[in-house]
Amino acid sequence: CTSINNNINSVLVFTEKSDSWSDLESTYGYFKNLYAEKYGEPISHTETNPSAGKSNYSLMDQLKEGKAKYLTMYELPAGTIMISIQYSDYYKGHVAIYYSDRKGSDANRQQYLEDI
């Protein structure tokens, strides 16, 4: 995402959609561990799954209803990275990796303040 002054605010990447909870959880765990190896402990970490151990359909339903929450955040000198499992559609989900750039966001905020 960029603004009129072409500063990069953020980048959002989705993995392929999957209807397999174990695949989603595995992909999420892979990226969570990869970023932890590079950036250390996350500043925030939530893994809530009230249907743990139940059927794939139940797990995807919990994700759809917002009851299953998987979110990890890393603070970097230049910005923030968030990794999450999100519901997509038709009982499929994906892993989202979101990067918010501090310098670009600050520059864009300043531009918005000047414009109003």
N, C-alpha and C positions, 0 to 999 in steps of 0.2 A: 504494500500500500504506500503510495507516495502522495504528496500534496502538490500544489501549484509551483512551489519552489524546488520540486524534485528531490526533497529530502526523504529518505526511506524511513517510514515509521515502524513498519512491521512486516513480517513474512509469516504466512500460514501455509503449512503443508499437511495434506491428508494422505494416509496410506490407502491402499486398495480397500474397498468395502469387503466385509466378511460377515457371514451368518454364523460363524463358529466362535463362541465365547472363548474357548481355549486359545484359538489363534489370536484373537484381539488381546487377551491377557498376556500371551507370550510376546507379541510385538511390543506392547506397552512396556513390559518388563525389560525387553532388550534395550529399548531406547532410554529408559530410566537408568539402567545400569551403565550404559555407554556414556551418558551425560554425567553421571556421578563419578565415573572413572576420570573424566576430563576436568570437571568443575568442582568436585567434592560433594559434600552433603547438601541436599536441597534445603531451601528456606521454608518450604511448605510441602507437605505430603499427606494425601488423603486417599485411602482405599476402603470404601464402604460398599459392601455387597451383602444385602440381607438374604439373598437366595443362594449363598455359597453352598456348593455341593449338590445343587438341584439340577434339573434338566437345562439343556442349552436354551430351550424356548423360554423357560422361567427367567433365566439370567438375562436374555435379550429383552424380555418384557420389563424387567426391573430397570434396565438401561433406558428403555423408551420412556418409562414413567419418571425418570430422574432419581430413582432410589439407589441405583448402583452408581457410585462416583469414584472415579480413578483420576487423580490430578496430582502432578508433581511440578514444583516450581524451583528454578535455579536462578540465583541472582549473580549476574556477571558485572564486571566493571562497565561494560558498554550497554547493558540492557538486561532483559529478563527472558528466560525460556520456560515455557509451560508445555507439559506433555499430558494428554488426557485421552480417555476412551470416550467417544461420543456416538450417540445413536444417529444413524443415517436415514434409512427408510426400509420398509418391508422387512423388518426384523434383521436388519444388517447394521453394522457399526463400522467405525474406522478409528484409527489412532490419529490424533491431531497433534502437531508440533507447531507451536506458536512462538515467534521471536519478536520482542518489542525492543526497538533500538532507542536508547535514552537520548542520544545526541540528536537524532532525527526528530524524535517526538518533541524535544525542547525547542528545536529550531522551528518546527511547524507551529507549536503553541505560540511562540513569539510572533510569527507571521500572522496568525489568527488574531492575536491581540492588537497588532498594528492595523489590521483590516477592519476591526469593529469600532 
